Amino acid sequence: MSGPRIMLIEDEHIVVESLARALHQFGAQVVATAATVEQALALLGPTPEIDGAVLDINLRGIRAYAVADALIARGVPLVFTTGYSGAVIPAAYRHIPVLLKPFSPHEILESLFPHSDE
């Protein structure tokens, strides 16, 4: 498969499964998933190259900005997802696209890769 390689960081298993299937239908491949900040940070070292990441802001009650920082440091495009208003995002992260739940896989790919034909 030659589509974009995506890391899903989301604490609701059913959302991960559903989103992974839907992204696959759009030609993307999910190469890693994590449900906690700790899991996500641990995976960033050994994870195969990733082209983008979907990051739920609230992972089991913990804000995931440390994961965002690690992704930004690696130059990985990311999109925040949340069930809350985008206003909860600190000013330092306001340049990152935010998708309010529910959202579509097409919206994710369009937010991560705005100039591609994905």
Z-matrix of the N, CA and C atoms (Angstrom, degrees):
N
C 1 1.439
C 2 1.525 1 108.81
N 3 1.300 2 117.30 1 136.64
C 4 1.452 3 120.07 2 -175.04
C 5 1.525 4 113.05 3 -112.29
N 6 1.326 5 118.64 4 8.15
C 7 1.461 6 121.59 5 179.98
C 8 1.509 7 111.52 6 -73.80
N 9 1.332 8 116.19 7 176.51
C 10 1.460 9 120.00 8 -179.22
C 11 1.527 10 112.22 9 -63.58
N 12 1.324 11 114.26 10 143.49
C 13 1.463 12 121.89 11 179.31
C 14 1.523 13 108.17 12 -95.41
N 15 1.333 14 115.93 13 119.62
C 16 1.454 15 122.05 14 -171.47
C 17 1.527 16 110.91 15 -115.82
N 18 1.328 17 115.50 16 141.01
C 19 1.461 18 122.36 17 171.19
C 20 1.526 19 106.88 18 -105.40
N 21 1.335 20 116.90 19 126.34
C 22 1.464 21 122.43 20 177.99
C 23 1.521 22 108.96 21 -103.18
N 24 1.317 23 116.05 22 123.18
C 25 1.456 24 121.13 23 178.87
C 26 1.529 25 106.25 24 -120.82
N 27 1.319 26 114.28 25 99.88
C 28 1.475 27 122.50 26 -171.13
C 29 1.514 28 107.39 27 -153.25
N 30 1.338 29 116.91 28 137.57
C 31 1.464 30 119.51 29 -176.02
C 32 1.518 31 114.43 30 -92.85
N 33 1.308 32 119.06 31 -3.91
C 34 1.457 33 120.93 32 177.21
C 35 1.531 34 109.27 33 -101.48
N 36 1.337 35 115.29 34 110.50
C 37 1.461 36 121.72 35 -174.16
C 38 1.528 37 112.38 36 -55.76
N 39 1.307 38 117.25 37 -42.82
C 40 1.462 39 120.26 38 -178.06
C 41 1.530 40 110.98 39 -63.90
N 42 1.326 41 117.19 40 -34.61
C 43 1.463 42 121.12 41 177.42
C 44 1.532 43 109.74 42 -67.49
N 45 1.327 44 116.35 43 -42.18
C 46 1.459 45 120.75 44 178.96
C 47 1.528 46 110.41 45 -60.72
N 48 1.326 47 116.68 46 -48.88
C 49 1.463 48 120.58 47 -178.78
C 50 1.525 49 111.74 48 -61.01
N 51 1.309 50 116.19 49 -47.14
C 52 1.456 51 121.38 50 -179.36
C 53 1.525 52 111.33 51 -63.82
N 54 1.311 53 116.38 52 -44.94
C 55 1.457 54 121.17 53 -179.00
C 56 1.527 55 111.42 54 -67.07
N 57 1.318 56 117.39 55 -39.78
C 58 1.464 57 120.51 56 178.48
C 59 1.529 58 110.97 57 -61.46
N 60 1.335 59 116.85 58 -44.08
C 61 1.471 60 120.03 59 177.69
C 62 1.524 61 111.40 60 -62.57
N 63 1.316 62 115.49 61 -44.08
C 64 1.463 63 119.67 62 -177.96
C 65 1.529 64 111.14 63 -67.48
N 66 1.319 65 118.02 64 -41.55
C 67 1.469 66 120.27 65 177.95
C 68 1.522 67 110.82 66 -63.36
N 69 1.319 68 116.10 67 -38.27
C 70 1.470 69 120.72 68 177.17
C 71 1.528 70 110.55 69 -58.50
N 72 1.327 71 116.42 70 -41.18
C 73 1.462 72 120.47 71 178.78
C 74 1.525 73 111.84 72 -64.00
N 75 1.330 74 117.04 73 -25.08
C 76 1.464 75 121.70 74 177.31
C 77 1.522 76 111.80 75 -91.20
N 78 1.330 77 117.28 76 7.47
C 79 1.458 78 120.87 77 175.71
C 80 1.514 79 115.59 78 92.22
N 81 1.322 80 117.79 79 2.99
C 82 1.461 81 120.80 80 178.99
C 83 1.523 82 109.45 81 -92.55
N 84 1.320 83 116.02 82 159.47
C 85 1.457 84 120.07 83 175.08
C 86 1.524 85 109.31 84 -124.31
N 87 1.313 86 115.99 85 132.31
C 88 1.457 87 121.49 86 177.30
C 89 1.521 88 106.90 87 -87.70
N 90 1.328 89 115.96 88 115.53
C 91 1.470 90 120.24 89 -175.38
C 92 1.523 91 113.01 90 -100.87
N 93 1.342 92 116.82 91 -12.44
C 94 1.465 93 120.28 92 178.65
C 95 1.516 94 109.24 93 -160.59
N 96 1.332 95 115.01 94 147.10
C 97 1.459 96 120.73 95 174.53
C 98 1.529 97 108.52 96 -134.46
N 99 1.317 98 115.09 97 150.91
C 100 1.459 99 121.05 98 176.50
C 101 1.521 100 108.24 99 -147.59
N 102 1.336 101 115.42 100 148.36
C 103 1.457 102 120.64 101 -178.52
C 104 1.527 103 112.80 102 -112.10
N 105 1.330 104 116.91 103 -9.43
C 106 1.457 105 120.57 104 -179.94
C 107 1.522 106 109.26 105 -134.64
N 108 1.327 107 115.31 106 163.86
C 109 1.467 108 120.56 107 176.55
C 110 1.523 109 109.42 108 -59.94
N 111 1.331 110 116.95 109 -44.06
C 112 1.465 111 120.95 110 -178.24
C 113 1.526 112 111.75 111 -62.11
N 114 1.336 113 116.81 112 -45.02
C 115 1.467 114 120.16 113 178.27
C 116 1.518 115 110.91 114 -61.17
N 117 1.314 116 116.57 115 -44.03
C 118 1.466 117 120.13 116 -178.20
C 119 1.521 118 111.28 117 -62.72
N 120 1.313 119 116.69 118 -45.69
C 121 1.469 120 119.83 119 179.91
C 122 1.526 121 111.30 120 -64.50
N 123 1.329 122 116.86 121 -38.74
C 124 1.471 123 120.43 122 178.51
C 125 1.524 124 111.17 123 -65.27
N 126 1.324 125 117.21 124 -36.83
C 127 1.467 126 120.72 125 -178.63
C 128 1.518 127 113.36 126 -74.17
N 129 1.299 128 117.37 127 -23.66
C 130 1.462 129 118.96 128 -176.53
C 131 1.521 130 113.10 129 -64.19
N 132 1.334 131 118.13 130 -26.95
C 133 1.460 132 119.75 131 176.81
C 134 1.513 133 112.26 132 -70.28
N 135 1.344 134 118.10 133 -60.20
C 136 1.460 135 120.37 134 -175.04
C 137 1.535 136 115.05 135 -85.56
N 138 1.332 137 117.63 136 -5.87
C 139 1.459 138 119.52 137 -176.46
C 140 1.515 139 110.13 138 -63.21
N 141 1.327 140 116.57 139 136.55
C 142 1.460 141 118.56 140 174.08
C 143 1.531 142 108.67 141 -56.66
N 144 1.289 143 115.57 142 163.72
C 145 1.454 144 119.20 143 178.97
C 146 1.517 145 109.98 144 -48.76
N 147 1.321 146 115.49 145 136.25
C 148 1.455 147 120.05 146 176.75
C 149 1.528 148 108.52 147 -121.74
N 150 1.314 149 114.48 148 147.36
C 151 1.461 150 120.47 149 -178.49
C 152 1.522 151 111.92 150 -98.13
N 153 1.325 152 116.97 151 -16.00
C 154 1.454 153 120.66 152 -179.34
C 155 1.510 154 110.07 153 -171.74
N 156 1.338 155 115.13 154 163.75
C 157 1.459 156 120.08 155 -179.56
C 158 1.522 157 109.95 156 -139.18
N 159 1.321 158 114.09 157 144.52
C 160 1.463 159 123.14 158 174.23
C 161 1.519 160 105.61 159 -109.59
N 162 1.326 161 116.56 160 118.83
C 163 1.460 162 121.16 161 -171.50
C 164 1.520 163 110.80 162 -124.55
N 165 1.339 164 115.72 163 112.60
C 166 1.458 165 121.02 164 172.44
C 167 1.526 166 106.50 165 -69.94
N 168 1.310 167 117.14 166 129.41
C 169 1.462 168 121.41 167 -176.96
C 170 1.523 169 112.21 168 -64.98
N 171 1.321 170 117.30 169 -35.40
C 172 1.461 171 121.77 170 -176.07
C 173 1.525 172 109.07 171 -112.50
N 174 1.330 173 115.83 172 106.93
C 175 1.466 174 121.40 173 179.66
C 176 1.521 175 109.14 174 -109.47
N 177 1.313 176 115.39 175 103.95
C 178 1.472 177 121.49 176 179.94
C 179 1.521 178 111.91 177 52.33
N 180 1.330 179 115.00 178 43.06
C 181 1.452 180 120.87 179 176.18
C 182 1.513 181 115.84 180 85.96
N 183 1.326 182 117.60 181 0.76
C 184 1.466 183 121.50 182 -179.21
C 185 1.525 184 108.72 183 -114.85
N 186 1.317 185 116.54 184 130.54
C 187 1.457 186 121.16 185 177.01
C 188 1.523 187 108.62 186 -67.34
N 189 1.314 188 116.83 187 138.12
C 190 1.467 189 122.31 188 -171.08
C 191 1.524 190 113.67 189 -97.93
N 192 1.312 191 118.18 190 28.92
C 193 1.459 192 120.09 191 -176.74
C 194 1.535 193 112.91 192 -68.06
N 195 1.331 194 118.60 193 -26.13
C 196 1.468 195 120.19 194 175.75
C 197 1.523 196 110.21 195 -63.95
N 198 1.322 197 116.67 196 -35.51
C 199 1.471 198 120.91 197 177.00
C 200 1.529 199 109.29 198 -69.14
N 201 1.317 200 116.60 199 -42.73
C 202 1.473 201 120.05 200 177.19
C 203 1.523 202 109.98 201 -58.24
N 204 1.325 203 117.08 202 -44.03
C 205 1.466 204 120.70 203 179.26
C 206 1.526 205 111.40 204 -59.82
N 207 1.339 206 116.91 205 -42.93
C 208 1.468 207 121.00 206 -179.99
C 209 1.529 208 110.96 207 -65.17
N 210 1.324 209 116.93 208 -40.60
C 211 1.464 210 120.47 209 178.41
C 212 1.522 211 111.24 210 -66.30
N 213 1.320 212 115.98 211 -43.89
C 214 1.466 213 120.54 212 178.49
C 215 1.524 214 110.10 213 -60.26
N 216 1.342 215 116.89 214 -43.13
C 217 1.468 216 121.16 215 179.37
C 218 1.525 217 111.86 216 -60.90
N 219 1.335 218 116.67 217 -31.25
C 220 1.471 219 120.85 218 178.37
C 221 1.520 220 112.21 219 -85.51
N 222 1.324 221 117.36 220 -5.15
C 223 1.459 222 120.90 221 -178.87
C 224 1.515 223 113.16 222 75.95
N 225 1.345 224 117.14 223 23.96
C 226 1.462 225 121.76 224 -178.94
C 227 1.532 226 109.45 225 -90.93
N 228 1.331 227 117.67 226 122.66
C 229 1.462 228 119.40 227 175.37
C 230 1.523 229 109.70 228 -62.25
N 231 1.327 230 116.02 229 142.47
C 232 1.446 231 119.24 230 178.49
C 233 1.513 232 110.27 231 -141.28
N 234 1.303 233 113.53 232 161.22
C 235 1.453 234 121.78 233 174.59
C 236 1.517 235 106.74 234 -132.16
N 237 1.330 236 115.42 235 133.53
C 238 1.454 237 120.52 236 174.20
C 239 1.520 238 109.20 237 -82.50
N 240 1.317 239 115.95 238 145.00
C 241 1.464 240 120.87 239 169.78
C 242 1.522 241 107.09 240 -123.28
N 243 1.308 242 115.08 241 148.29
C 244 1.452 243 119.47 242 -179.20
C 245 1.517 244 110.51 243 -160.28
N 246 1.293 245 115.39 244 154.30
C 247 1.454 246 121.55 245 172.71
C 248 1.520 247 110.27 246 -95.69
N 249 1.330 248 115.78 247 -1.98
C 250 1.459 249 121.90 248 -178.88
C 251 1.526 250 109.48 249 -105.15
N 252 1.296 251 116.29 250 175.91
C 253 1.460 252 121.76 251 176.35
C 254 1.529 253 109.56 252 -66.40
N 255 1.313 254 116.53 253 146.51
C 256 1.456 255 121.30 254 176.01
C 257 1.513 256 112.42 255 -63.84
N 258 1.323 257 117.42 256 -12.37
C 259 1.461 258 121.30 257 -179.60
C 260 1.529 259 112.39 258 -66.40
N 261 1.335 260 118.69 259 -15.40
C 262 1.467 261 120.81 260 -179.62
C 263 1.525 262 111.84 261 -75.73
N 264 1.314 263 117.37 262 -10.55
C 265 1.467 264 121.18 263 -176.38
C 266 1.529 265 110.13 264 -79.89
N 267 1.335 266 117.05 265 128.65
C 268 1.464 267 120.12 266 178.17
C 269 1.540 268 111.14 267 -60.88
N 270 1.310 269 115.54 268 154.15
C 271 1.463 270 122.06 269 -177.28
C 272 1.529 271 112.62 270 -54.63
N 273 1.317 272 117.65 271 -34.72
C 274 1.468 273 121.03 272 -177.71
C 275 1.527 274 113.10 273 -62.81
N 276 1.337 275 117.24 274 -18.85
C 277 1.467 276 121.15 275 -177.21
C 278 1.525 277 112.76 276 -112.95
N 279 1.284 278 117.92 277 9.26
C 280 1.466 279 119.87 278 -174.62
C 281 1.520 280 113.35 279 -70.55
N 282 1.321 281 118.43 280 -10.51
C 283 1.466 282 121.20 281 176.39
C 284 1.533 283 111.49 282 -80.41
N 285 1.318 284 116.81 283 -10.25
C 286 1.464 285 121.53 284 -178.91
C 287 1.525 286 108.56 285 -87.72
N 288 1.344 287 117.41 286 131.95
C 289 1.470 288 119.17 287 178.34
C 290 1.527 289 111.29 288 -60.34
N 291 1.326 290 115.21 289 145.15
C 292 1.467 291 121.89 290 179.44
C 293 1.524 292 108.38 291 -124.45
N 294 1.326 293 115.61 292 128.81
C 295 1.459 294 121.27 293 174.25
C 296 1.521 295 108.45 294 -112.56
N 297 1.317 296 115.81 295 126.50
C 298 1.454 297 120.72 296 177.15
C 299 1.516 298 109.27 297 -85.76
N 300 1.326 299 116.08 298 134.43
C 301 1.460 300 121.07 299 179.54
C 302 1.510 301 109.29 300 -70.11
N 303 1.313 302 119.10 301 138.91
C 304 1.471 303 128.69 302 -2.01
C 305 1.531 304 110.90 303 -82.62
N 306 1.317 305 115.41 304 154.09
C 307 1.460 306 122.45 305 179.96
C 308 1.514 307 108.04 306 -140.78
N 309 1.311 308 116.72 307 168.55
C 310 1.463 309 120.48 308 -178.71
C 311 1.528 310 110.35 309 -105.49
N 312 1.330 311 117.35 310 157.74
C 313 1.463 312 120.95 311 175.55
C 314 1.530 313 110.92 312 -59.14
N 315 1.323 314 116.24 313 -35.87
C 316 1.467 315 119.24 314 178.59
C 317 1.533 316 110.11 315 -60.96
N 318 1.328 317 117.82 316 -40.31
C 319 1.464 318 121.23 317 178.67
C 320 1.535 319 110.72 318 -63.02
N 321 1.314 320 116.60 319 -38.17
C 322 1.468 321 120.45 320 178.37
C 323 1.519 322 109.84 321 -62.63
N 324 1.318 323 116.16 322 -52.88
C 325 1.463 324 119.79 323 -177.45
C 326 1.522 325 111.50 324 -63.30
N 327 1.311 326 116.99 325 -38.38
C 328 1.470 327 120.92 326 178.22
C 329 1.530 328 110.85 327 -65.71
N 330 1.338 329 117.53 328 -36.77
C 331 1.464 330 121.31 329 178.44
C 332 1.526 331 112.13 330 -71.80
N 333 1.332 332 116.76 331 -38.61
C 334 1.467 333 120.79 332 -179.91
C 335 1.517 334 112.81 333 -75.54
N 336 1.328 335 116.20 334 -38.56
C 337 1.458 336 121.19 335 -173.59
C 338 1.536 337 109.76 336 -129.91
N 339 1.337 338 117.81 337 68.56
C 340 1.465 339 120.93 338 -171.64
C 341 1.523 340 114.85 339 -64.05
N 342 1.298 341 118.45 340 -19.56
C 343 1.464 342 119.45 341 -177.31
C 344 1.510 343 113.55 342 -108.23
N 345 1.335 344 115.67 343 14.37
C 346 1.465 345 119.07 344 -179.71
C 347 1.520 346 109.93 345 -104.22
N 348 1.302 347 114.86 346 172.73
C 349 1.468 348 120.92 347 178.71
C 350 1.509 349 111.94 348 -100.57
N 351 1.368 350 117.44 349 21.09
C 352 1.472 351 121.46 350 -177.82
C 353 1.509 352 109.76 351 -59.21
